[in-house]
Amino acid sequence: MKITIDQHACIGSGQCVLASPEVFDQRDADGIVVLLQDSPEPGLQEDVWEASRICPALAITLTPS
């Protein structure tokens, strides 16, 4: 899976960080999402799917590898 983030759409809710802290973080200045891994290992993919699903701004796009 490949992860793409739209930082312009992100509203800084932090739901992605709560769902998958190994893959997502937030900037200290404004809370906008920061991608730590753009191709997570298989063991993290379920959490990444959940993060994408619950993102209120739909700022996370997942593409199968």
C-alpha positions in Angstrom: 0.0 0.0 0.0 1.1 3.5 -0.8 -0.1 6.4 1.3 -0.6 10.0 0.0 -1.5 12.9 2.3 -3.2 16.1 1.2 -1.9 18.5 3.8 -4.0 21.3 2.4 -7.2 19.3 3.2 -6.0 18.2 6.6 -7.9 20.0 9.5 -5.5 18.7 12.3 -8.1 16.5 14.1 -5.4 13.9 14.9 -7.6 10.9 14.3 -5.0 9.3 12.0 -2.3 9.6 14.7 -4.6 7.9 17.2 -5.3 5.1 14.8 -1.8 4.6 13.5 1.0 6.5 15.4 3.7 4.5 13.7 2.7 5.9 10.4 1.2 9.4 11.1 2.3 12.3 13.3 1.3 16.0 13.5 3.3 19.2 13.1 3.7 21.0 16.4 3.0 24.4 15.0 -0.5 23.7 13.5 -1.4 20.1 14.0 -1.3 19.2 10.3 -0.6 15.6 9.5 3.0 14.4 8.9 3.6 11.1 7.1 6.2 9.0 8.9 6.1 6.1 6.4 4.6 6.2 2.9 4.6 2.4 2.4 4.0 0.7 5.8 4.7 -2.9 6.5 1.8 -5.4 6.3 1.4 -5.5 10.1 0.5 -1.8 10.1 -1.9 -1.7 7.2 -5.1 -2.5 9.0 -4.5 0.6 11.3 -3.7 2.7 8.3 -7.0 1.7 6.6 -8.8 2.7 9.8 -7.0 6.0 9.9 -8.0 6.7 6.3 -11.6 5.7 7.0 -12.0 8.0 10.0 -10.2 11.0 8.7 -12.9 13.8 8.8 -11.2 15.8 6.0 -10.6 12.8 3.7 -7.0 13.9 3.5 -5.5 10.3 3.3 -5.5 8.4 0.1 -4.4 4.8 -0.1 -3.3 3.0 -3.2 -2.7 -0.7 -3.3 0.9 -1.7 -4.2 
